[in-house]
Amino acid sequence: MFATQKLFNNAYKNTMNNNTQSQYDLVIIGGGVSGAAQYFTVSKYTDIKRVLLVEKESAPGMINSAATNNSQTLHEGDIETNYTLEKARSTKYKSSFTRRYLESHTDLHGTLYLKGPKMVFGVGAKEVTELRKRFQEFKDLFPTLRAMERSELATVEPKMIAGRQEKNVLGLYNEDGLTVNYGALAGQLIVEANERWSQEQSRSGEVRFGEAVSDVVDNGDGYTLKIGDQTVRTRFLSVCAGAHSMYFAKVLNVPAVAQSSLLLIAGNFYYTPKFLNTKVYTLQDPSLPFSAVHADPDILHQADKNRYGPTTRIVMTLERGRFHTVTEYLITIVPVVDSLLAYVRILANGKFLLYAVKHNLIFTIPFLGNYLFMRTARKIVPTMRYRDITLARRQGGVRPQIVKSDQTQPLNMGEAKFTAQNAFFNVTPSPGASTALYNGLVDVRSIAKKIKARFDDQAVKQDFGTPLV
């Protein structure tokens, strides 16, 4: 059972009853952290009267938001070296909404989130020079960030220095990091929203778990959905379902996705004994759709384990290990010829081709894969041994990367939102979970405007300490 279910099991029941409606102002598809953030926002900051959240799993946050399926990082831009200063500034602002919410729930520290240090670590003259330059550029934006030399690193994280031959190392260290159980966060947001809905007389919020949306029809002024054995109508539709968001957009022939498809990247993680107390990232290549090797405290195994990753592979399933989603994936690559040609252009990049061969073939070989990853992870812990490392089986989600078949460089990484007249389709790879509350607030403010409902900007500013821009 996922930790999310353990934490909030009593709250994860359908709120549908004999007064279930068939007409809604807003239907949200997807009960991960993005959909939950929208549901929470509607309950607290709007006067939208009828909202329904639909999640096909038995509880919130069980797919990509699950703690087993992502790095559990609150991305803020300080240790992500594929972020420019401009992107870091934007990400820090957006993720501050999630940080503010988490830190207001001190009673859930240890289950919802963990506070602790984080760093980006460089080895060798080239990386150290790059990090020194980056520190000068970013230190004003992140006042708690500091450059940590080898001698201090040996004191703070001795396992990172013990046995290391390379003398030239540097860490950009920030003691103010957060590790987040995003599945639990999704659950908490829904619990709080439902508590608020239960006190309403003139408004209703409803949740359906364990029921999938089997059909969606665009009516021009809204949508008709088949959910289980019921048909409902909604004035506005918001799809927050990861790779399935693209699937729904394709099924509805949304013009915004006509020349878009998905490159699906599934990650693997590995466990070691708890060598480190710090979340450690290494320098990233912005042209590849995955993080460089990193080591994380694991909120599910706080006392005894670190988790490392990722090794990643290209897959054809919208969800990890669910092979029935291959047919849905094929719908996301329509028009097929254009998408296949875009994939060829991506693989024509020698660096990407090498990545694909290494991760899709070599790292999948039993025993050899673990050994090769151990060699990679020794960049962080030089004395790591083969027997220290164990594959975290059945862990790692699917990160959908957007492919634009009409562009010379078709691979577009990061979050994406596609819009139709009365609908949003959110595809949210990293840092989508980190910025989920901000995105939910912005989306719901826009939805409220479209359906002529009220949105309370002043209450948002009061709760989060900053205006919503």
C-alpha positions as CSV (number, residue, x, y, z in Angstrom):
1,M,0.0,0.0,0.0
2,F,1.3,3.5,-0.9
3,A,2.2,5.8,2.0
4,T,-0.4,8.2,0.7
5,Q,-3.2,5.6,1.3
6,K,-1.8,4.9,4.8
7,L,-1.8,8.5,5.8
8,F,-5.2,9.4,4.6
9,N,-7.1,6.1,4.1
10,N,-10.2,7.3,5.9
11,A,-10.6,10.3,3.7
12,Y,-10.2,8.5,0.5
13,K,-13.8,7.6,-0.2
14,N,-16.1,8.8,-2.9
15,T,-18.1,11.8,-1.8
16,M,-20.8,11.0,-4.3
17,N,-24.3,10.4,-2.7
18,N,-27.9,10.2,-3.6
19,N,-27.9,13.9,-4.5
20,T,-25.2,13.4,-7.1
21,Q,-25.5,15.9,-9.9
22,S,-25.1,15.4,-13.6
23,Q,-24.3,19.1,-14.4
24,Y,-21.1,20.7,-13.1
25,D,-19.3,24.0,-13.6
26,L,-15.9,22.3,-13.5
27,V,-14.8,18.7,-13.9
28,I,-11.1,17.9,-13.1
29,I,-9.7,14.7,-14.4
30,G,-6.7,13.4,-12.4
31,G,-6.2,13.2,-8.6
32,G,-2.4,13.7,-8.6
33,V,-0.9,16.8,-7.0
34,S,-1.8,19.0,-10.0
35,G,-5.5,18.1,-10.0
36,A,-5.7,18.1,-6.2
37,A,-4.2,21.6,-6.2
38,Q,-7.0,22.8,-8.5
39,Y,-9.7,21.1,-6.4
40,F,-8.3,22.7,-3.3
41,T,-8.1,26.2,-4.9
42,V,-11.7,26.0,-6.2
43,S,-12.9,25.2,-2.7
44,K,-11.0,28.0,-0.9
45,Y,-10.7,30.9,-3.3
46,T,-13.7,30.9,-5.6
47,D,-17.5,30.8,-5.6
48,I,-17.7,28.1,-8.3
49,K,-20.7,26.2,-7.2
50,R,-20.3,22.6,-8.6
51,V,-17.0,20.8,-9.1
52,L,-16.2,17.2,-9.6
53,L,-12.7,15.5,-9.3
54,V,-12.4,12.2,-11.0
55,E,-9.4,9.8,-10.4
56,K,-9.3,6.3,-11.8
57,E,-7.1,5.0,-9.0
58,S,-8.4,4.1,-5.5
59,A,-6.6,7.1,-3.9
60,P,-4.9,10.4,-4.8
61,G,-1.4,10.6,-6.0
62,M,-0.8,7.0,-6.9
63,I,0.8,7.5,-10.4
64,N,3.5,10.1,-11.0
65,S,2.9,12.0,-7.8
66,A,3.6,8.8,-5.7
67,A,6.8,9.1,-3.6
68,T,8.1,6.0,-5.3
69,N,7.8,7.5,-8.7
70,N,9.7,10.8,-8.5
71,S,12.8,12.4,-6.9
72,Q,10.7,13.9,-4.0
73,T,12.5,17.2,-4.7
74,L,11.0,20.7,-4.2
75,H,12.7,22.2,-7.3
76,E,13.6,25.8,-6.7
77,G,16.4,26.4,-9.2
78,D,19.4,26.6,-6.9
79,I,20.8,23.1,-7.5
80,E,19.3,22.4,-10.9
81,T,22.2,23.4,-13.3
82,N,20.0,23.0,-16.4
83,Y,18.1,26.1,-15.2
84,T,19.1,29.6,-16.4
85,L,19.0,32.4,-13.8
86,E,15.7,33.6,-15.4
87,K,14.1,30.1,-15.1
88,A,15.4,29.7,-11.6
89,R,13.9,33.0,-10.5
90,S,10.5,32.0,-12.0
91,T,10.7,28.5,-10.5
92,K,11.6,29.8,-7.0
93,Y,8.7,32.2,-7.1
94,K,6.2,29.5,-8.3
95,S,7.5,26.8,-5.9
96,S,7.3,29.2,-3.0
97,F,3.5,28.6,-2.9
98,T,4.1,24.9,-2.3
99,R,6.8,25.7,0.3
100,R,4.6,28.1,2.1
101,Y,1.7,25.6,2.2
102,L,4.0,22.8,3.4
103,E,5.7,24.8,6.1
104,S,2.3,25.9,7.5
105,H,1.7,22.2,8.2
106,T,4.4,21.6,10.8
107,D,2.4,18.7,12.3
108,L,2.9,16.8,9.1
109,H,6.7,17.2,9.0
110,G,8.2,13.7,8.4
111,T,5.1,12.4,6.5
112,L,4.2,15.2,4.1
113,Y,7.7,16.7,3.8
114,L,11.2,16.7,5.3
115,K,13.4,19.7,5.9
116,G,17.1,19.2,5.2
117,P,20.2,20.4,3.2
118,K,20.7,20.0,-0.6
119,M,23.6,20.7,-2.9
120,V,24.9,20.5,-6.4
121,F,28.3,18.8,-6.5
122,G,31.0,19.3,-9.1
123,V,34.1,17.2,-9.7
124,G,37.1,18.2,-11.7
125,A,38.4,21.6,-13.0
126,K,35.7,22.1,-15.6
127,E,32.8,21.4,-13.3
128,V,34.3,23.4,-10.4
129,T,34.9,26.4,-12.6
130,E,31.3,26.2,-13.9
131,L,30.0,26.0,-10.3
132,R,32.1,28.9,-9.1
133,K,30.7,31.0,-11.9
134,R,27.2,29.9,-11.2
135,F,27.5,30.7,-7.5
136,Q,28.4,34.3,-8.3
137,E,25.4,34.5,-10.7
138,F,22.9,32.9,-8.3
139,K,23.9,33.9,-4.8
140,D,21.8,37.0,-4.7
141,L,18.7,35.0,-5.7
142,F,19.5,32.3,-3.1
143,P,20.9,34.0,0.0
144,T,21.3,30.7,1.9
145,L,23.3,29.2,-0.9
146,R,27.1,28.9,-0.2
147,A,30.1,27.5,-1.9
148,M,31.5,24.6,0.1
149,E,35.1,23.5,-0.4
150,R,36.6,20.0,-0.1
151,S,37.6,20.4,3.6
152,E,34.2,21.5,4.7
153,L,32.5,18.8,2.5
154,A,34.6,16.2,4.3
155,T,33.1,17.4,7.6
156,V,29.5,17.8,6.4
157,E,29.3,14.6,4.2
158,P,32.4,12.5,4.8
159,K,31.3,9.7,2.5
160,M,31.5,12.1,-0.5
161,I,35.2,12.7,0.1
162,A,36.5,9.5,1.6
163,G,38.5,7.6,-1.0
164,R,38.3,10.3,-3.6
165,Q,41.3,10.7,-5.8
166,E,40.2,14.0,-7.5
167,K,41.2,16.9,-5.3
168,N,39.3,19.6,-7.2
169,V,35.7,19.4,-5.9
170,L,33.1,22.0,-4.9
171,G,29.5,21.9,-3.6
172,L,26.9,24.7,-3.8
173,Y,25.2,23.9,-0.5
174,N,21.8,25.1,0.7
175,E,20.7,24.1,4.2
176,D,17.1,25.1,3.4
177,G,15.9,22.2,1.2
178,L,12.6,20.3,1.2
179,T,11.9,16.7,0.4
180,V,8.2,16.2,-0.5
181,N,5.9,13.2,-0.6
182,Y,3.8,14.6,-3.5
183,G,1.3,11.8,-3.3
184,A,0.6,12.7,0.4
185,L,0.4,16.3,-0.6
186,A,-2.3,15.5,-3.1
187,G,-4.2,13.7,-0.4
188,Q,-3.9,16.5,2.1
189,L,-5.1,19.1,-0.4
190,I,-8.2,16.9,-1.1
191,V,-8.9,16.3,2.5
192,E,-8.8,20.0,3.3
193,A,-11.0,20.8,0.3
194,N,-13.5,18.2,1.3
195,E,-13.7,19.6,4.8
196,R,-14.4,23.0,3.4
197,W,-17.0,21.6,1.0
198,S,-18.8,19.9,3.9
199,Q,-19.4,23.3,5.5
200,E,-20.9,24.8,2.3
201,Q,-24.7,25.2,1.9
202,S,-24.9,26.6,-1.7
203,R,-21.8,24.9,-3.2
204,S,-20.8,21.3,-3.7
205,G,-17.4,19.5,-4.3
206,E,-17.5,15.9,-5.2
207,V,-14.8,13.2,-5.7
208,R,-14.8,9.9,-7.5
209,F,-12.0,7.5,-6.9
210,G,-11.7,4.2,-8.8
211,E,-13.7,5.3,-11.8
212,A,-12.2,6.2,-15.2
213,V,-13.5,8.6,-17.8
214,S,-14.3,6.4,-20.7
215,D,-15.6,9.0,-23.2
216,V,-15.5,12.8,-23.7
217,V,-17.5,14.8,-26.2
218,D,-17.1,18.5,-27.0
219,N,-20.5,20.2,-27.0
220,G,-19.2,23.6,-28.0
221,D,-20.3,25.2,-24.8
222,G,-18.9,22.5,-22.5
223,Y,-18.3,18.8,-22.4
224,T,-20.1,15.6,-21.9
225,L,-18.2,12.8,-20.0
226,K,-19.0,9.2,-19.4
227,I,-17.7,8.3,-15.9
228,G,-18.4,4.7,-14.9
229,D,-22.1,4.2,-15.7
230,Q,-23.0,7.8,-15.4
231,T,-23.0,10.6,-18.0
232,V,-22.3,14.2,-16.8
233,R,-21.9,17.6,-18.4
234,T,-19.5,20.3,-17.4
235,R,-19.1,24.0,-18.4
236,F,-15.3,23.6,-18.2
237,L,-13.0,20.7,-18.3
238,S,-9.5,20.6,-16.7
239,V,-7.3,17.5,-17.4
240,C,-4.4,17.0,-15.0
241,A,-3.5,13.5,-15.9
242,G,0.2,13.5,-17.0
243,A,0.7,11.7,-20.3
244,H,-3.1,11.0,-20.5
245,S,-3.7,14.8,-20.8
246,M,-2.2,14.6,-24.3
247,Y,-4.3,11.5,-25.0
248,F,-7.6,13.3,-24.1
249,A,-6.5,16.4,-26.1
250,K,-5.8,14.1,-29.1
251,V,-9.2,12.3,-28.8
252,L,-10.9,15.7,-28.8
253,N,-8.9,16.9,-31.8
254,V,-7.7,20.0,-29.9
255,P,-5.9,22.2,-32.5
256,A,-3.2,23.1,-30.0
257,V,-1.8,19.6,-30.1
258,A,-2.1,18.9,-33.8
259,Q,1.7,19.0,-34.3
260,S,2.6,17.7,-30.8
261,S,3.3,14.2,-29.5
262,L,5.1,12.6,-26.5
263,L,8.5,11.1,-25.9
264,L,7.9,9.0,-22.8
265,I,10.8,8.6,-20.4
266,A,10.6,6.1,-17.5
267,G,13.0,6.4,-14.6
268,N,14.6,3.7,-12.4
269,F,15.9,4.2,-8.9
270,Y,18.4,2.4,-6.7
271,Y,18.8,2.0,-2.9
272,T,21.9,2.1,-0.8
273,P,22.4,2.2,2.9
274,K,22.1,5.7,4.3
275,F,25.5,7.2,3.4
276,L,24.3,10.8,3.1
277,N,22.1,13.3,4.9
278,T,22.1,15.8,2.0
279,K,20.2,15.7,-1.2
280,V,23.0,15.8,-3.8
281,Y,22.6,16.7,-7.5
282,T,25.4,16.7,-10.0
283,L,25.7,18.9,-13.1
284,Q,23.1,18.4,-15.7
285,D,23.0,18.4,-19.5
286,P,20.1,20.6,-20.5
287,S,19.8,18.8,-23.9
288,L,18.9,15.4,-22.4
289,P,15.4,14.6,-20.9
290,F,16.6,13.3,-17.6
291,S,18.5,14.4,-14.5
292,A,22.2,13.6,-14.1
293,V,22.8,11.1,-11.2
294,H,21.6,12.4,-7.9
295,A,21.3,11.0,-4.4
296,D,18.2,11.7,-2.3
297,P,17.0,11.3,1.3
298,D,13.9,9.1,0.9
299,I,10.8,10.2,2.8
300,L,9.6,6.6,2.9
301,H,12.9,5.3,4.3
302,Q,14.2,8.1,6.4
303,A,16.4,6.2,8.9
304,D,18.2,3.6,6.8
305,K,18.3,4.3,3.1
306,N,19.3,6.8,0.4
307,R,17.8,6.6,-3.1
308,Y,19.9,7.2,-6.2
309,G,18.8,7.7,-9.8
310,P,17.8,7.9,-12.4
311,T,18.6,5.5,-15.1
312,T,15.9,6.2,-17.7
313,R,14.5,4.5,-20.7
314,I,12.2,5.4,-23.6
315,V,8.9,3.5,-23.3
316,M,5.6,3.3,-25.2
317,T,3.3,3.1,-22.2
318,L,1.6,6.2,-20.8
319,E,2.0,4.7,-17.3
320,R,4.8,2.5,-16.0
321,G,4.3,-1.2,-16.5
322,R,0.7,-0.8,-17.8
323,F,0.9,-2.3,-21.2
324,H,-2.7,-1.7,-22.1
325,T,-1.8,2.0,-22.4
326,V,0.2,1.4,-25.5
327,T,-2.9,1.8,-27.6
328,E,-3.5,5.2,-25.9
329,Y,0.1,6.1,-26.6
330,L,-0.4,5.5,-30.3
331,I,-3.2,8.0,-30.3
332,T,-0.9,10.6,-28.8
333,I,1.5,10.4,-31.8
334,V,-1.1,11.1,-34.5
335,P,-0.2,12.2,-37.2
336,V,2.1,9.2,-37.0
337,V,4.4,10.0,-39.9
338,D,5.1,13.5,-38.6
339,S,5.8,12.2,-35.1
340,L,8.1,9.4,-36.3
341,L,10.1,11.9,-38.4
342,A,10.5,14.1,-35.3
343,Y,11.7,11.1,-33.3
344,V,14.3,10.5,-36.0
345,R,15.5,14.1,-35.8
346,I,15.9,13.7,-32.0
347,L,17.9,10.4,-32.4
348,A,20.1,12.1,-35.0
349,N,21.7,14.0,-32.1
350,G,24.7,11.8,-31.3
351,K,24.5,12.6,-27.6
352,F,20.9,11.6,-27.4
353,L,21.5,8.4,-29.4
354,L,24.3,7.4,-27.0
355,Y,22.0,8.1,-24.1
356,A,19.2,5.9,-25.6
357,V,21.5,3.0,-26.3
358,K,23.1,3.2,-22.9
359,H,19.9,3.4,-20.9
360,N,17.6,1.3,-23.0
361,L,20.0,-1.6,-23.6
362,I,23.1,-1.7,-21.5
363,F,21.5,-0.6,-18.1
364,T,18.8,-3.3,-18.5
365,I,21.3,-6.2,-18.5
366,P,20.9,-8.1,-15.2
367,F,23.9,-7.6,-12.8
368,L,25.8,-5.5,-15.4
369,G,23.2,-2.7,-15.1
370,N,23.5,-2.5,-11.3
371,Y,27.3,-2.5,-11.7
372,L,27.4,0.3,-14.3
373,F,25.0,2.4,-12.2
374,M,27.2,1.9,-9.2
375,R,30.2,3.2,-11.2
376,T,28.1,6.3,-12.1
377,A,27.0,6.8,-8.5
378,R,30.6,6.7,-7.3
379,K,30.8,10.3,-8.5
380,I,28.9,11.1,-5.3
381,V,30.1,8.3,-3.0
382,P,33.5,7.0,-4.2
383,T,33.7,4.1,-1.9
384,M,30.3,2.6,-2.9
385,R,30.5,-1.2,-3.5
386,Y,28.4,-3.4,-5.7
387,R,26.8,-5.1,-2.7
388,D,25.7,-1.7,-1.4
389,I,23.3,-1.0,-4.3
390,T,19.9,-2.6,-4.9
391,L,17.4,-1.8,-7.7
392,A,14.3,-0.2,-6.3
393,R,11.9,-2.5,-8.1
394,R,8.6,-1.2,-9.5
395,Q,9.6,2.3,-8.8
396,G,9.9,5.3,-11.1
397,G,7.2,7.0,-13.1
398,V,6.8,8.1,-16.7
399,R,7.9,11.7,-17.5
400,P,6.2,12.8,-20.7
401,Q,8.4,15.1,-22.8
402,I,6.7,17.2,-25.5
403,V,7.7,16.6,-29.1
404,K,6.9,19.4,-31.6
405,S,7.0,17.7,-35.1
406,D,6.9,21.1,-36.9
407,Q,10.1,22.3,-35.2
408,T,13.7,21.8,-36.3
409,Q,14.6,20.9,-32.6
410,P,11.5,19.0,-31.7
411,L,12.2,18.0,-28.1
412,N,10.6,20.4,-25.7
413,M,11.3,19.6,-22.0
414,G,9.4,20.8,-19.0
415,E,5.7,21.6,-18.3
416,A,3.2,22.1,-21.0
417,K,-0.4,23.4,-21.0
418,F,-2.7,23.1,-24.0
419,T,-5.9,25.0,-24.2
420,A,-9.2,24.7,-26.0
421,Q,-12.2,27.0,-25.7
422,N,-13.5,25.5,-22.5
423,A,-10.7,23.2,-21.4
424,F,-7.2,22.9,-20.1
425,F,-4.9,19.9,-20.7
426,N,-1.9,19.9,-18.3
427,V,1.1,17.8,-19.1
428,T,3.4,18.3,-16.0
429,P,6.8,16.8,-15.9
430,S,9.4,18.4,-13.7
431,P,9.1,20.9,-12.1
432,G,5.3,20.5,-12.4
433,A,4.9,18.9,-8.9
434,S,7.0,21.6,-7.3
435,T,4.9,24.4,-8.8
436,A,1.6,22.6,-8.5
437,L,-0.1,25.0,-6.1
438,Y,0.9,28.0,-8.1
439,N,-0.2,26.4,-11.3
440,G,-3.5,25.4,-9.7
441,L,-4.1,28.9,-8.5
442,V,-3.4,30.4,-11.9
443,D,-5.5,27.9,-13.7
444,V,-8.5,28.2,-11.5
445,R,-8.3,32.0,-11.6
446,S,-8.4,31.7,-15.4
447,I,-11.3,29.2,-15.2
448,A,-13.2,31.4,-12.9
449,K,-12.9,34.3,-15.3
450,K,-14.1,32.2,-18.2
451,I,-17.2,30.9,-16.4
452,K,-17.9,34.3,-14.8
453,A,-17.2,33.2,-11.2
454,R,-15.3,35.1,-8.5
455,F,-11.7,34.5,-7.6
456,D,-10.3,35.9,-4.4
457,D,-6.8,37.3,-5.2
458,Q,-6.6,39.1,-1.9
459,A,-7.1,35.9,0.1
460,V,-4.4,34.2,-1.9
461,K,-2.0,37.0,-1.2
462,Q,-2.8,36.8,2.5
463,D,-2.3,33.0,2.7
464,F,0.9,32.8,0.7
465,G,2.5,36.1,1.5
466,T,2.9,37.2,-2.1
467,P,0.6,38.3,-4.9
468,L,-0.4,35.9,-7.6
469,V,1.1,37.1,-10.9
